[in-house]
Amino acid sequence: MPVKTRLQLLSVTILTSASIFCPSLAQAAASDTEVTELRREMADMRREMAVMRTELHKQPRQKYVPGRHSVASSTPVEPNYSGKPDAGIQFGQPVAQTASYHASGDGRPVSDRGIVSSWQDFQHSSTDSEEVHVGGMRIGFPNGRPTIQSEDGKYAFSIGLAFHEDFGGFIGVTPRGSEQKGKFNSFTSNARRLRVPLTWRYKDWVANVTPDYGGSNNDGVVGLYEANLNYAGLKNTILTVGYFQPRVTEEDSESSNDFEMMERPGITDIVRGIAAGDARFSVGGLHYEKRWWVAAYFTGQQFGGRNASGYYGGDGNVGDSQTGGMIRAAGRPVATRNWDLHLGISALSSIKPGDGTSGRTIKLSQRPEVNLGEDSLLSTGTITNVANVWAAGPEVGLRWRNLLLKGEYYHIGVDRARQNGGASMPTLGFQGWYAAANYTLFGKPRA
């Protein structure tokens, strides 16, 4: 074969081979570029995932872990990124609304006494508060009190606290001339109320025991505020037996945490002491609806009434204890956004005063409306030969927007028994009233 022809053939072969391999090299270069791009995208994704994990761990701990209530629910549950709790502990579902810390649900302070409600209402208040499940128990704060209850809510125990510490003094108590100085401190302090309400529940049966480590005008007196058994299984009705504070007069029906002033008005304190007041043996009940309320109780002696050193001032020679009763009815005929009208009436009687060392006697007296002194400024002295004592009067309250006006008036009658010689004794009458006004500058006004 000629040399020229051989060279031409070789060149054709080389060109052909080049045409075969060049596309493969181009494709390889393109593949390397795609791989590099994919690796870059994967690195970006890894960085984003790392950032997401960091943010999830920084988020606040979830309010709950799905428990027995949420498992049965068809509502999807958010995942818990904070890890599982200890075995046997479960948190309830999130609170749908702010828990009510008062029986009326209006944001007032917790009551200073044992709270009595039906089992149904108690279950509702427990549902509205966040709970912790420990073994077979539920721990929460229904009605603003630490409460331990069984898993089914039938058994429950709660504890509360009312702590009022007064300090201050009286101005201008220097005696004039030869006058004797009264027992009115220029500066002192007094644990006015130090109550620890203890409440036990079995369904609609509620027992309250509330010791009081204050409750007087001077420190160091320890006594009992209440010890009673209640049944709340009837609609809007509470039946009570035991040492109790029967709700009489408007001021006495309020918790001491709700007083406008430091103490009740003097006239209401005198009236309630006739046949009601703290730790009075009572048998009766109350019924309430949305706009009205009525209560009636048969009453006896106060706690320690037959003890000379009793908490409420007893008599060690009582041969016949006091018996009496009270009734109160109140309503709210007008209730609008800007206007509220409250009307009520109270009546009570010591049908048979206690027969003690000095016979059947009574003394109507009252210290100043601040319990920092030992002397009373108002007193009838001891009234002897008492057949019965009674009191009655109306109560009125009116609110217009932020302005609240209220007042009460009471008449007290003391019927006397005949003297030993048979001579009749005059019937005595006393009366008293108060009026109060307040205007709310900030926040929600009283209703």
C-alpha angles and dihedrals in degrees: 000000000000116000093239092054091049092052091050091051091049092050091050090050093050092048091048092051091049091051089053098049102038096072090051091053091050092050091050091053091051092049092053090054092051092048091051091050092049091050090051092050091048090051090051091050091050090052091049092049091050090052091049092051090051092050092048092053090048093055118102117271112272115257095235150005117229107271136175092296097050096042091064092047121095091213110109113249122222114243117256110232095178096075134255120303124237115294114273096024122105132171122222124242120284116284109259093202139006111288117248112242096193133053091243092051094224098120098259121144120281114275120265092227140052111297115231120194138147119274089248093054090045091054090050092051089047090052091051093055127068113253139194119220113215114177106305095343136087120213121195147124109259111171088008096290131114104255134184116195139167120262092261093044095237095118122045142161126194136177130203141177137220112186121177118171117186124196132169139080149237125275124217098019096138108125120243118234111316094349118127118244115244124228096267112132120221087215131001143130136233135191091228097180128008105164128165108195111206115192129188122188138192107177105295095352113095128182120195127195116176119177115198120212092183127024099127140081093258133042124253101052114119121188147133127287098185144345113177147140119230136190117204101171095110118084111274090341133117122192117198139189127175137040104343144147105248109215106243127156121015096267094047091051091061125084112253086241088067100050116130090215131028093269141013118275111273096246094055091049091052093046096049091050091064097073107340133041131114122335094006115159103248140177117186144070150237134234126199140184132182095281106019143043135193132182136177131180139177106223138196136174126333122253107285093013092140094046119090090215094041122152092245096038110276138190120234093205101057109145097173121027125222122266127191146126146221141208132193133181126184136172144179106222094170122044117159136138094270103021135055127172123191123189129178147151133209132194132175139164141193094219092184117016116214117274107227142146094316097033122249104344140153135196122196109202140143137191120223112290090265119068101224100103135065100218129080119226094194124051140143093204120232113323113204134201093034117177097181141334127215140174135188138169149139132264127208133186129179129183126190111181105300096350119093125188125181141159146165136208127198136183118204122203126194115195114200131215122227119275121250090265092055097254115142120240126219123260112243127216132196133176140188142169143180137201127200135186132186136172122206112225098179133022131005116338123233117268 
